Amino acid sequence: MVDGGEHILTVVNGRPPAVKINALATFATQLTRYRERREWTQAQLAQRLGFSPSLVSSVVNLDKVPSLQFAQKCDGVFGLEGTFEAFHDLASREALPSYFAPAAEFESAAVRIHEYELRAVPGLLQTEEYARCVIQAGQPRTPQSELDRKVGTRMERQRILSRTDPPHYWTVIHEAVLRQNVGGPGVMGPQLDRIAEAAEGLHVIVQVLPLSASIHPGTDGPFAVFDLSVGRSTAYAEGKGGGRISEASEEVAELVTTLNLIRVAAMHPSESLTLLRQLRGEIRG
């Protein structure tokens, strides 16, 4: 546990102790304590880590969630095995909305992710600028430092798509999402580029549900199904300000059927990519 003394909080077998603490604050506190034990200045630590002093300061002052690379560098500099990486994982989950945190766990563990979205670009495909606009629009009173942490956490989620063993990701996006000019041309243009780039990858399938699809079962809201390596699937459905996890086989199967009906109504992946490029061409920015 963390107290006012000189003890250093350690991780046993790659797992942090089972106590309720603020993981981001703990990361910052332990970083300072390890640095002080070596009698390094913050600037000297930044040099050893290979990051700017301003970034190290932002982490210490709780203004930014450290990236996985930052955490791994800390472990390397201090000769640790996963201590800071474990706290990074906790801090990332801590910045998630409480209702989405369980879904993020399944998302990270899934071998296949099936998704339908009709409100905004899926979080796994958002650019940083788009994410900032969407989060700020929904939470206009959020302080800048907290907004930065939320955006950073969303970007961290996307690491699963660049892993050596990425999940197979199949998403259906409503055309209205792509036509909504979030943040202006300078934001929406690069966002469409990001989706198109992902759609050209080996592990990602993107379909667009066109505005002309008048009959489909996708009006109730976004949802996702996570296929796990142990052979079971979990579903997640989301509404305004809340979400629900379901592991009941019948309910998951029903959502899979719904998703398949949406896919039938959606454009073919190649046609979807053509539309993405067409919409991008209509935007200057």
ABEGO torsion letter per residue (X at the ends): XBBABABBBBBBGGBBBBBBBBAAAAAAAAAAAAAAAAGBBAAAAAAAAGBBAAAAAAAAAGABBBBAAAAAAAAAAAGBBGAAAAAAAAAAAAABBAAAAAAAAAAAABABBBBBBAABBBAAABBAAAAAAAAAAABAABBAAAAAAAAAAAAAAAAAAABABBBBBBBBBBAAAAABBBGEAAAAAAAAAAAAAAAABAABBBBBBBAABABBAAAAEBBBBBBBAAGBBBBBBBBBGBBBBBABAAAAAAAAAAAAAAAAABBBAAAAAAAAAAAAAABBX
